[in-house]
Amino acid sequence: MSSEAIPVEYWLDVTANGHTLLFQLIVPGAPGRVGVFLGRTKSPVVGLGRFLVKLKLKDGANPPPSVTGTFELTVKGSEANLVLDFPGHIPPASFQGDGEQFNLQSQVWKGEVIHYGSSFGI
């Protein structure tokens, strides 16, 4: 695997129901290029969002599966920013995107997140 960063556009999909949030990073047109994270928050949230993110991805910059970290999701109008932090594994990663489809209210949610697996570096 190359450690060279590759510029890519992808979707940040957020699905929320109660205290559980599912974050998926999906590279359009590249089957299998996906990252899956499950978050839990103290304040309830219900809704979904699809945000177009532009970022340089790097192979090999993933925390191991089942590692627990923290997340902060900020939604402001049609913009979203997701910060994932897995201390001791990788530096904090930030994903900023513009909403394509969403019904999440403008708010900040914080909580615990588990990495279920990624096929590209974050």
N, CA, C and O atoms as CSV, one atom per row, in Angstrom:
chain,resi,resn,atom,element,x,y,z
A,1,MET,N,N,0.825,-1.176,0.000
A,1,MET,CA,C,0.000,0.000,0.000
A,1,MET,C,C,0.874,1.247,0.000
A,1,MET,O,O,1.887,1.313,0.697
A,2,SER,N,N,0.475,2.210,-0.775
A,2,SER,CA,C,1.182,3.476,-0.869
A,2,SER,C,C,0.766,4.375,0.284
A,2,SER,O,O,-0.383,4.346,0.724
A,3,SER,N,N,1.722,5.184,0.777
A,3,SER,CA,C,1.368,6.130,1.830
A,3,SER,C,C,1.103,7.515,1.253
A,3,SER,O,O,0.942,8.480,2.000
A,4,GLU,N,N,1.058,7.617,-0.079
A,4,GLU,CA,C,0.782,8.891,-0.733
A,4,GLU,C,C,-0.702,9.228,-0.612
A,4,GLU,O,O,-1.564,8.381,-0.846
A,5,ALA,N,N,-0.984,10.468,-0.245
A,5,ALA,CA,C,-2.375,10.905,-0.099
A,5,ALA,C,C,-3.023,11.046,-1.466
A,5,ALA,O,O,-2.413,11.555,-2.406
A,6,ILE,N,N,-4.258,10.594,-1.567
A,6,ILE,CA,C,-5.009,10.611,-2.819
A,6,ILE,C,C,-6.216,11.528,-2.639
A,6,ILE,O,O,-7.043,11.278,-1.761
A,7,PRO,N,N,-6.343,12.609,-3.465
A,7,PRO,CA,C,-7.536,13.455,-3.337
A,7,PRO,C,C,-8.774,12.714,-3.833
A,7,PRO,O,O,-8.748,12.074,-4.884
A,8,VAL,N,N,-9.836,12.809,-3.077
A,8,VAL,CA,C,-11.035,12.051,-3.430
A,8,VAL,C,C,-12.272,12.783,-2.918
A,8,VAL,O,O,-12.210,13.466,-1.896
A,9,GLU,N,N,-13.388,12.644,-3.620
A,9,GLU,CA,C,-14.681,13.111,-3.129
A,9,GLU,C,C,-15.444,11.891,-2.639
A,9,GLU,O,O,-15.415,10.840,-3.279
A,10,TYR,N,N,-16.112,12.022,-1.531
A,10,TYR,CA,C,-16.910,10.906,-1.035
A,10,TYR,C,C,-18.061,11.443,-0.210
A,10,TYR,O,O,-18.123,12.627,0.121
A,11,TRP,N,N,-18.966,10.541,0.112
A,11,TRP,CA,C,-20.133,10.886,0.916
A,11,TRP,C,C,-19.855,10.576,2.378
A,11,TRP,O,O,-19.276,9.540,2.707
A,12,LEU,N,N,-20.268,11.476,3.243
A,12,LEU,CA,C,-20.382,11.193,4.663
A,12,LEU,C,C,-21.869,11.008,4.907
A,12,LEU,O,O,-22.631,11.975,4.879
A,13,ASP,N,N,-22.282,9.777,5.145
A,13,ASP,CA,C,-23.682,9.470,5.447
A,13,ASP,C,C,-23.837,9.356,6.955
A,13,ASP,O,O,-23.076,8.646,7.612
A,14,VAL,N,N,-24.814,10.051,7.493
A,14,VAL,CA,C,-25.106,10.021,8.923
A,14,VAL,C,C,-26.550,9.573,9.091
A,14,VAL,O,O,-27.462,10.163,8.511
A,15,THR,N,N,-26.754,8.537,9.882
A,15,THR,CA,C,-28.092,8.064,10.223
A,15,THR,C,C,-28.184,8.052,11.744
A,15,THR,O,O,-27.340,7.455,12.414
A,16,ALA,N,N,-29.201,8.705,12.291
A,16,ALA,CA,C,-29.324,8.816,13.737
A,16,ALA,C,C,-30.725,8.438,14.180
A,16,ALA,O,O,-31.716,8.817,13.556
A,17,ASN,N,N,-30.790,7.676,15.278
A,17,ASN,CA,C,-32.072,7.281,15.842
A,17,ASN,C,C,-31.894,7.126,17.345
A,17,ASN,O,O,-31.334,6.134,17.811
A,18,GLY,N,N,-32.364,8.089,18.087
A,18,GLY,CA,C,-32.203,8.033,19.540
A,18,GLY,C,C,-30.799,8.458,19.932
A,18,GLY,O,O,-30.367,9.566,19.612
A,19,HIS,N,N,-30.091,7.583,20.623
A,19,HIS,CA,C,-28.746,7.888,21.102
A,19,HIS,C,C,-27.668,7.234,20.244
A,19,HIS,O,O,-26.490,7.289,20.597
A,20,THR,N,N,-28.040,6.625,19.139
A,20,THR,CA,C,-27.096,5.910,18.279
A,20,THR,C,C,-26.976,6.610,16.934
A,20,THR,O,O,-27.976,6.989,16.324
A,21,LEU,N,N,-25.730,6.775,16.479
A,21,LEU,CA,C,-25.460,7.380,15.178
A,21,LEU,C,C,-24.580,6.437,14.370
A,21,LEU,O,O,-23.606,5.894,14.891
A,22,LEU,N,N,-24.916,6.245,13.116
A,22,LEU,CA,C,-24.105,5.446,12.201
A,22,LEU,C,C,-23.454,6.407,11.218
A,22,LEU,O,O,-24.139,7.163,10.529
A,23,PHE,N,N,-22.118,6.372,11.156
A,23,PHE,CA,C,-21.367,7.195,10.211
A,23,PHE,C,C,-20.779,6.270,9.153
A,23,PHE,O,O,-20.121,5.282,9.481
A,24,GLN,N,N,-21.013,6.588,7.899
A,24,GLN,CA,C,-20.413,5.822,6.810
A,24,GLN,C,C,-19.709,6.798,5.872
A,24,GLN,O,O,-20.285,7.805,5.461
A,25,LEU,N,N,-18.472,6.492,5.543
A,25,LEU,CA,C,-17.717,7.242,4.543
A,25,LEU,C,C,-17.701,6.379,3.297
A,25,LEU,O,O,-17.143,5.281,3.311
A,26,ILE,N,N,-18.304,6.856,2.219
A,26,ILE,CA,C,-18.500,6.046,1.013
A,26,ILE,C,C,-17.867,6.756,-0.172
A,26,ILE,O,O,-18.181,7.914,-0.448
A,27,VAL,N,N,-16.968,6.060,-0.880
A,27,VAL,CA,C,-16.366,6.614,-2.089
A,27,VAL,C,C,-17.254,6.233,-3.265
A,27,VAL,O,O,-17.358,5.050,-3.588
A,28,PRO,N,N,-17.910,7.217,-3.924
A,28,PRO,CA,C,-18.791,6.900,-5.058
A,28,PRO,C,C,-18.011,6.257,-6.199
A,28,PRO,O,O,-16.898,6.676,-6.516
A,29,GLY,N,N,-18.600,5.248,-6.804
A,29,GLY,CA,C,-17.988,4.591,-7.953
A,29,GLY,C,C,-16.823,3.688,-7.612
A,29,GLY,O,O,-16.121,3.228,-8.512
A,30,ALA,N,N,-16.598,3.424,-6.341
A,30,ALA,CA,C,-15.500,2.550,-5.927
A,30,ALA,C,C,-16.044,1.518,-4.943
A,30,ALA,O,O,-15.929,1.698,-3.731
A,31,PRO,N,N,-16.638,0.438,-5.458
A,31,PRO,CA,C,-17.218,-0.581,-4.581
A,31,PRO,C,C,-16.216,-1.054,-3.528
A,31,PRO,O,O,-15.053,-1.324,-3.830
A,32,GLY,N,N,-16.682,-1.145,-2.319
A,32,GLY,CA,C,-15.838,-1.632,-1.239
A,32,GLY,C,C,-15.020,-0.558,-0.553
A,32,GLY,O,O,-14.394,-0.837,0.470
A,33,ARG,N,N,-14.999,0.657,-1.073
A,33,ARG,CA,C,-14.248,1.745,-0.435
A,33,ARG,C,C,-15.191,2.443,0.547
A,33,ARG,O,O,-15.871,3.408,0.199
A,34,VAL,N,N,-15.216,1.943,1.756
A,34,VAL,CA,C,-16.165,2.444,2.754
A,34,VAL,C,C,-15.528,2.382,4.144
A,34,VAL,O,O,-14.709,1.507,4.424
A,35,GLY,N,N,-15.912,3.313,5.001
A,35,GLY,CA,C,-15.533,3.290,6.401
A,35,GLY,C,C,-16.803,3.313,7.231
A,35,GLY,O,O,-17.737,4.047,6.910
A,36,VAL,N,N,-16.853,2.520,8.293
A,36,VAL,CA,C,-18.065,2.410,9.107
A,36,VAL,C,C,-17.708,2.672,10.571
A,36,VAL,O,O,-16.786,2.072,11.123
A,37,PHE,N,N,-18.467,3.588,11.184
A,37,PHE,CA,C,-18.261,3.969,12.572
A,37,PHE,C,C,-19.624,4.062,13.249
A,37,PHE,O,O,-20.583,4.550,12.651
A,38,LEU,N,N,-19.714,3.594,14.501
A,38,LEU,CA,C,-20.964,3.640,15.257
A,38,LEU,C,C,-20.745,4.512,16.484
A,38,LEU,O,O,-19.851,4.250,17.289
A,39,GLY,N,N,-21.573,5.563,16.624
A,39,GLY,CA,C,-21.431,6.485,17.739
A,39,GLY,C,C,-22.602,6.408,18.696
A,39,GLY,O,O,-23.718,6.054,18.315
A,40,ARG,N,N,-22.324,6.752,19.965
A,40,ARG,CA,C,-23.372,6.844,20.982
A,40,ARG,C,C,-23.238,8.203,21.642
A,40,ARG,O,O,-22.135,8.653,21.952
A,41,THR,N,N,-24.383,8.853,21.853
A,41,THR,CA,C,-24.392,10.183,22.448
A,41,THR,C,C,-25.402,10.242,23.587
A,41,THR,O,O,-26.371,9.482,23.611
A,42,LYS,N,N,-25.168,11.150,24.527
A,42,LYS,CA,C,-26.093,11.297,25.653
A,42,LYS,C,C,-27.364,12.025,25.251
A,42,LYS,O,O,-28.442,11.735,25.769
A,43,SER,N,N,-27.239,12.981,24.318
A,43,SER,CA,C,-28.436,13.714,23.880
A,43,SER,C,C,-29.026,13.040,22.650
A,43,SER,O,O,-28.297,12.749,21.702
A,44,PRO,N,N,-30.327,12.788,22.648
A,44,PRO,CA,C,-30.937,12.068,21.530
A,44,PRO,C,C,-30.935,12.882,20.240
A,44,PRO,O,O,-31.007,14.111,20.257
A,45,VAL,N,N,-30.851,12.175,19.138
A,45,VAL,CA,C,-30.882,12.791,17.814
A,45,VAL,C,C,-31.598,11.841,16.865
A,45,VAL,O,O,-31.387,10.629,16.912
A,46,VAL,N,N,-32.437,12.388,16.013
A,46,VAL,CA,C,-33.129,11.587,15.009
A,46,VAL,C,C,-32.998,12.319,13.680
A,46,VAL,O,O,-33.273,13.516,13.594
A,47,GLY,N,N,-32.584,11.610,12.660
A,47,GLY,CA,C,-32.481,12.211,11.335
A,47,GLY,C,C,-31.421,11.529,10.511
A,47,GLY,O,O,-30.825,10.529,10.911
A,48,LEU,N,N,-31.207,12.109,9.336
A,48,LEU,CA,C,-30.175,11.566,8.466
A,48,LEU,C,C,-29.581,12.693,7.650
A,48,LEU,O,O,-30.169,13.764,7.505
A,49,GLY,N,N,-28.407,12.425,7.125
A,49,GLY,CA,C,-27.750,13.420,6.291
A,49,GLY,C,C,-26.777,12.769,5.342
A,49,GLY,O,O,-26.169,11.745,5.655
A,50,ARG,N,N,-26.636,13.367,4.186
A,50,ARG,CA,C,-25.625,12.950,3.213
A,50,ARG,C,C,-24.859,14.212,2.843
A,50,ARG,O,O,-25.426,15.166,2.310
A,51,PHE,N,N,-23.563,14.201,3.134
A,51,PHE,CA,C,-22.728,15.376,2.937
A,51,PHE,C,C,-21.571,15.028,2.006
A,51,PHE,O,O,-20.912,14.004,2.186
A,52,LEU,N,N,-21.324,15.878,1.014
A,52,LEU,CA,C,-20.230,15.674,0.075
A,52,LEU,C,C,-18.951,16.219,0.694
A,52,LEU,O,O,-18.863,17.399,1.033
A,53,VAL,N,N,-17.960,15.342,0.835
A,53,VAL,CA,C,-16.699,15.680,1.486
A,53,VAL,C,C,-15.571,15.559,0.472
A,53,VAL,O,O,-15.540,14.614,-0.318
A,54,LYS,N,N,-14.654,16.505,0.491
A,54,LYS,CA,C,-13.451,16.442,-0.341
A,54,LYS,C,C,-12.266,16.355,0.607
A,54,LYS,O,O,-12.084,17.221,1.463
A,55,LEU,N,N,-11.459,15.307,0.455
A,55,LEU,CA,C,-10.355,15.083,1.379
A,55,LEU,C,C,-9.291,14.267,0.689
A,55,LEU,O,O,-9.559,13.596,-0.308
A,56,LYS,N,N,-8.090,14.322,1.217
A,56,LYS,CA,C,-7.025,13.462,0.720
A,56,LYS,C,C,-6.948,12.259,1.651
A,56,LYS,O,O,-6.671,12.396,2.843
A,57,LEU,N,N,-7.196,11.087,1.092
A,57,LEU,CA,C,-7.163,9.848,1.871
A,57,LEU,C,C,-5.784,9.225,1.771
A,57,LEU,O,O,-5.094,9.370,0.762
A,58,LYS,N,N,-5.392,8.535,2.822
A,58,LYS,CA,C,-4.073,7.930,2.870
A,58,LYS,C,C,-4.229,6.476,3.294
A,58,LYS,O,O,-4.800,6.200,4.349
A,59,ASP,N,N,-3.730,5.542,2.488
A,59,ASP,CA,C,-3.809,4.132,2.865
A,59,ASP,C,C,-3.021,3.892,4.150
A,59,ASP,O,O,-1.956,4.472,4.360
A,60,GLY,N,N,-3.560,3.036,4.997
A,60,GLY,CA,C,-2.848,2.620,6.192
A,60,GLY,C,C,-3.024,3.534,7.392
A,60,GLY,O,O,-2.398,3.294,8.424
A,61,ALA,N,N,-3.841,4.564,7.308
A,61,ALA,CA,C,-4.014,5.496,8.423
A,61,ALA,C,C,-5.311,5.214,9.163
A,61,ALA,O,O,-6.064,6.139,9.466
A,62,ASN,N,N,-5.579,3.954,9.456
A,62,ASN,CA,C,-6.815,3.568,10.133
A,62,ASN,C,C,-6.538,3.036,11.526
A,62,ASN,O,O,-5.506,2.406,11.759
A,63,PRO,N,N,-7.460,3.288,12.460
A,63,PRO,CA,C,-7.371,2.572,13.721
A,63,PRO,C,C,-7.796,1.127,13.484
A,63,PRO,O,O,-8.534,0.851,12.538
A,64,PRO,N,N,-7.344,0.207,14.324
A,64,PRO,CA,C,-7.792,-1.181,14.164
A,64,PRO,C,C,-9.303,-1.288,14.381
A,64,PRO,O,O,-9.876,-0.461,15.089
A,65,PRO,N,N,-9.960,-2.291,13.785
A,65,PRO,CA,C,-11.391,-2.494,14.030
A,65,PRO,C,C,-11.672,-2.681,15.523
A,65,PRO,O,O,-10.832,-3.190,16.265
A,66,SER,N,N,-12.836,-2.273,15.939
A,66,SER,CA,C,-13.336,-2.400,17.312
A,66,SER,C,C,-12.651,-1.472,18.307
A,66,SER,O,O,-12.859,-1.608,19.513
A,67,VAL,N,N,-11.836,-0.530,17.829
A,67,VAL,CA,C,-11.211,0.439,18.720
A,67,VAL,C,C,-12.228,1.524,19.064
A,67,VAL,O,O,-12.990,1.967,18.205
A,68,THR,N,N,-12.233,1.943,20.323
A,68,THR,CA,C,-13.149,2.976,20.783
A,68,THR,C,C,-12.442,4.322,20.839
A,68,THR,O,O,-11.285,4.417,21.249
A,69,GLY,N,N,-13.155,5.352,20.423
A,69,GLY,CA,C,-12.636,6.715,20.476
A,69,GLY,C,C,-13.772,7.668,20.780
A,69,GLY,O,O,-14.776,7.286,21.381
A,70,THR,N,N,-13.604,8.914,20.360
A,70,THR,CA,C,-14.644,9.912,20.564
A,70,THR,C,C,-14.996,10.570,19.234
A,70,THR,O,O,-14.206,10.560,18.289
A,71,PHE,N,N,-16.194,11.139,19.181
A,71,PHE,CA,C,-16.605,11.875,17.988
A,71,PHE,C,C,-17.246,13.185,18.405
A,71,PHE,O,O,-17.747,13.333,19.519
A,72,GLU,N,N,-17.215,14.130,17.476
A,72,GLU,CA,C,-17.976,15.366,17.602
A,72,GLU,C,C,-18.552,15.663,16.234
A,72,GLU,O,O,-17.810,15.851,15.270
A,73,LEU,N,N,-19.868,15.708,16.142
A,73,LEU,CA,C,-20.563,16.024,14.899
A,73,LEU,C,C,-21.229,17.381,15.061
A,73,LEU,O,O,-22.065,17.578,15.943
A,74,THR,N,N,-20.846,18.315,14.195
A,74,THR,CA,C,-21.440,19.648,14.192
A,74,THR,C,C,-22.211,19.822,12.897
A,74,THR,O,O,-21.646,19.703,11.810
A,75,VAL,N,N,-23.501,20.104,13.010
A,75,VAL,CA,C,-24.327,20.407,11.836
A,75,VAL,C,C,-24.772,21.852,11.981
A,75,VAL,O,O,-25.364,22.238,12.988
A,76,LYS,N,N,-24.476,22.642,10.959
A,76,LYS,CA,C,-24.876,24.053,10.949
A,76,LYS,C,C,-25.461,24.342,9.581
A,76,LYS,O,O,-24.733,24.488,8.599
A,77,GLY,N,N,-26.783,24.423,9.525
A,77,GLY,CA,C,-27.445,24.594,8.234
A,77,GLY,C,C,-27.192,23.383,7.359
A,77,GLY,O,O,-27.497,22.255,7.746
A,78,SER,N,N,-26.634,23.612,6.180
A,78,SER,CA,C,-26.374,22.495,5.260
A,78,SER,C,C,-24.940,21.990,5.355
A,78,SER,O,O,-24.527,21.166,4.539
A,79,GLU,N,N,-24.174,22.464,6.332
A,79,GLU,CA,C,-22.783,22.042,6.477
A,79,GLU,C,C,-22.632,21.126,7.678
A,79,GLU,O,O,-23.302,21.287,8.698
A,80,ALA,N,N,-21.735,20.162,7.531
A,80,ALA,CA,C,-21.451,19.240,8.625
A,80,ALA,C,C,-19.947,19.128,8.811
A,80,ALA,O,O,-19.178,19.233,7.855
A,81,ASN,N,N,-19.542,18.917,10.048
A,81,ASN,CA,C,-18.148,18.642,10.363
A,81,ASN,C,C,-18.128,17.491,11.363
A,81,ASN,O,O,-18.718,17.586,12.439
A,82,LEU,N,N,-17.458,16.421,11.008
A,82,LEU,CA,C,-17.312,15.255,11.881
A,82,LEU,C,C,-15.846,15.128,12.252
A,82,LEU,O,O,-14.983,15.071,11.376
A,83,VAL,N,N,-15.562,15.085,13.548
A,83,VAL,CA,C,-14.202,14.869,14.031
A,83,VAL,C,C,-14.185,13.528,14.755
A,83,VAL,O,O,-14.959,13.302,15.684
A,84,LEU,N,N,-13.294,12.646,14.318
A,84,LEU,CA,C,-13.102,11.345,14.954
A,84,LEU,C,C,-11.733,11.337,15.609
A,84,LEU,O,O,-10.756,11.772,15.000
A,85,ASP,N,N,-11.645,10.853,16.838
A,85,ASP,CA,C,-10.375,10.797,17.557
A,85,ASP,C,C,-10.220,9.415,18.184
A,85,ASP,O,O,-11.063,8.972,18.965
A,86,PHE,N,N,-9.142,8.752,17.831
A,86,PHE,CA,C,-8.814,7.439,18.379
A,86,PHE,C,C,-7.428,7.546,19.007
A,86,PHE,O,O,-6.439,7.157,18.386
A,87,PRO,N,N,-7.339,8.078,20.249
A,87,PRO,CA,C,-6.041,8.319,20.882
A,87,PRO,C,C,-5.168,7.064,20.906
A,87,PRO,O,O,-5.632,5.962,21.199
A,88,GLY,N,N,-3.894,7.270,20.588
A,88,GLY,CA,C,-2.949,6.162,20.585
A,88,GLY,C,C,-2.948,5.363,19.300
A,88,GLY,O,O,-2.138,4.448,19.149
A,89,HIS,N,N,-3.838,5.686,18.365
A,89,HIS,CA,C,-3.916,4.933,17.110
A,89,HIS,C,C,-3.648,5.802,15.890
A,89,HIS,O,O,-2.796,5.465,15.068
A,90,ILE,N,N,-4.365,6.916,15.761
A,90,ILE,CA,C,-4.144,7.856,14.659
A,90,ILE,C,C,-4.421,9.262,15.179
A,90,ILE,O,O,-5.111,9.416,16.187
A,91,PRO,N,N,-3.898,10.295,14.509
A,91,PRO,CA,C,-4.264,11.659,14.906
A,91,PRO,C,C,-5.750,11.902,14.637
A,91,PRO,O,O,-6.347,11.206,13.816
A,92,PRO,N,N,-6.355,12.881,15.317
A,92,PRO,CA,C,-7.765,13.191,15.044
A,92,PRO,C,C,-7.990,13.482,13.561
A,92,PRO,O,O,-7.161,14.123,12.915
A,93,ALA,N,N,-9.110,13.007,13.031
A,93,ALA,CA,C,-9.457,13.205,11.620
A,93,ALA,C,C,-10.725,14.037,11.545
A,93,ALA,O,O,-11.682,13.784,12.275
A,94,SER,N,N,-10.734,15.033,10.660
A,94,SER,CA,C,-11.881,15.924,10.503
A,94,SER,C,C,-12.438,15.800,9.093
A,94,SER,O,O,-11.686,15.791,8.119
A,95,PHE,N,N,-13.757,15.705,8.989
A,95,PHE,CA,C,-14.441,15.561,7.707
A,95,PHE,C,C,-15.473,16.673,7.598
A,95,PHE,O,O,-16.445,16.693,8.352
A,96,GLN,N,N,-15.270,17.594,6.671
A,96,GLN,CA,C,-16.197,18.703,6.472
A,96,GLN,C,C,-16.896,18.521,5.142
A,96,GLN,O,O,-16.260,18.223,4.131
A,97,GLY,N,N,-18.216,18.700,5.144
A,97,GLY,CA,C,-18.953,18.505,3.906
A,97,GLY,C,C,-20.169,19.398,3.792
A,97,GLY,O,O,-20.660,19.956,4.773
A,98,ASP,N,N,-20.634,19.514,2.570
A,98,ASP,CA,C,-21.850,20.264,2.262
A,98,ASP,C,C,-22.998,19.293,2.081
A,98,ASP,O,O,-22.843,18.258,1.434
A,99,GLY,N,N,-24.158,19.620,2.652
A,99,GLY,CA,C,-25.312,18.734,2.610
A,99,GLY,C,C,-25.926,18.620,1.234
A,99,GLY,O,O,-26.200,19.620,0.570
A,100,GLU,N,N,-26.135,17.396,0.821
A,100,GLU,CA,C,-26.856,17.098,-0.411
A,100,GLU,C,C,-28.295,16.731,-0.064
A,100,GLU,O,O,-29.239,17.172,-0.720
A,101,GLN,N,N,-28.442,15.926,0.968
A,101,GLN,CA,C,-29.749,15.525,1.490
A,101,GLN,C,C,-29.577,15.453,2.998
A,101,GLN,O,O,-28.650,14.806,3.484
A,102,PHE,N,N,-30.444,16.099,3.733
A,102,PHE,CA,C,-30.308,16.025,5.183
A,102,PHE,C,C,-31.573,16.547,5.845
A,102,PHE,O,O,-32.293,17.369,5.277
A,103,ASN,N,N,-31.833,16.063,7.045
A,103,ASN,CA,C,-32.891,16.633,7.866
A,103,ASN,C,C,-32.444,16.707,9.318
A,103,ASN,O,O,-33.272,16.753,10.228
A,104,LEU,N,N,-31.133,16.717,9.534
A,104,LEU,CA,C,-30.595,16.877,10.877
A,104,LEU,C,C,-30.672,18.352,11.263
A,104,LEU,O,O,-30.360,19.230,10.458
A,105,GLN,N,N,-31.089,18.614,12.502
A,105,GLN,CA,C,-31.153,19.999,12.944
A,105,GLN,C,C,-29.752,20.515,13.252
A,105,GLN,O,O,-28.848,19.736,13.554
A,106,SER,N,N,-29.578,21.832,13.176
A,106,SER,CA,C,-28.289,22.449,13.494
A,106,SER,C,C,-28.012,22.253,14.977
A,106,SER,O,O,-28.770,22.710,15.832
A,107,GLN,N,N,-26.915,21.566,15.264
A,107,GLN,CA,C,-26.581,21.239,16.645
A,107,GLN,C,C,-25.195,20.611,16.666
A,107,GLN,O,O,-24.626,20.299,15.620
A,108,VAL,N,N,-24.656,20.428,17.877
A,108,VAL,CA,C,-23.393,19.712,18.078
A,108,VAL,C,C,-23.689,18.488,18.929
A,108,VAL,O,O,-24.317,18.594,19.982
A,109,TRP,N,N,-23.236,17.321,18.470
A,109,TRP,CA,C,-23.360,16.084,19.236
A,109,TRP,C,C,-21.968,15.552,19.505
A,109,TRP,O,O,-21.093,15.598,18.640
A,110,LYS,N,N,-21.767,15.040,20.729
A,110,LYS,CA,C,-20.482,14.451,21.106
A,110,LYS,C,C,-20.758,13.115,21.766
A,110,LYS,O,O,-21.816,12.901,22.358
A,111,GLY,N,N,-19.782,12.213,21.653
A,111,GLY,CA,C,-19.947,10.935,22.315
A,111,GLY,C,C,-18.830,9.970,21.998
A,111,GLY,O,O,-17.768,10.347,21.504
A,112,GLU,N,N,-19.101,8.718,22.294
A,112,GLU,CA,C,-18.152,7.628,22.064
A,112,GLU,C,C,-18.398,7.034,20.689
A,112,GLU,O,O,-19.538,6.967,20.231
A,113,VAL,N,N,-17.329,6.601,20.031
A,113,VAL,CA,C,-17.456,6.007,18.701
A,113,VAL,C,C,-16.610,4.742,18.630
A,113,VAL,O,O,-15.541,4.657,19.235
A,114,ILE,N,N,-17.105,3.763,17.882
A,114,ILE,CA,C,-16.373,2.512,17.640
A,114,ILE,C,C,-16.104,2.409,16.152
A,114,ILE,O,O,-16.994,2.634,15.332
A,115,HIS,N,N,-14.870,2.068,15.810
A,115,HIS,CA,C,-14.483,1.872,14.403
A,115,HIS,C,C,-14.761,0.419,14.035
A,115,HIS,O,O,-14.198,-0.495,14.637
A,116,TYR,N,N,-15.631,0.205,13.047
A,116,TYR,CA,C,-15.959,-1.153,12.619
A,116,TYR,C,C,-15.145,-1.615,11.429
A,116,TYR,O,O,-15.146,-2.802,11.104
A,117,GLY,N,N,-14.462,-0.713,10.782
A,117,GLY,CA,C,-13.602,-1.111,9.668
A,117,GLY,C,C,-13.637,-0.097,8.545
A,117,GLY,O,O,-14.651,0.560,8.309
A,118,SER,N,N,-12.500,0.021,7.846
A,118,SER,CA,C,-12.373,0.921,6.706
A,118,SER,C,C,-11.489,0.269,5.664
A,118,SER,O,O,-10.563,-0.476,5.984
A,119,SER,N,N,-11.795,0.563,4.407
A,119,SER,CA,C,-10.968,0.039,3.326
A,119,SER,C,C,-10.063,1.127,2.760
A,119,SER,O,O,-9.450,0.941,1.709
A,120,PHE,N,N,-9.977,2.268,3.457
A,120,PHE,CA,C,-9.057,3.334,3.080
A,120,PHE,C,C,-8.672,4.081,4.340
A,120,PHE,O,O,-9.349,3.969,5.362
A,121,GLY,N,N,-7.604,4.834,4.278
A,121,GLY,CA,C,-7.130,5.569,5.447
A,121,GLY,C,C,-7.955,6.804,5.724
A,121,GLY,O,O,-8.453,7.459,4.809
A,122,ILE,N,N,-8.090,7.109,6.996
A,122,ILE,CA,C,-8.762,8.347,7.383
A,122,ILE,C,C,-7.718,9.281,7.920
A,122,ILE,O,O,-8.038,10.402,8.316
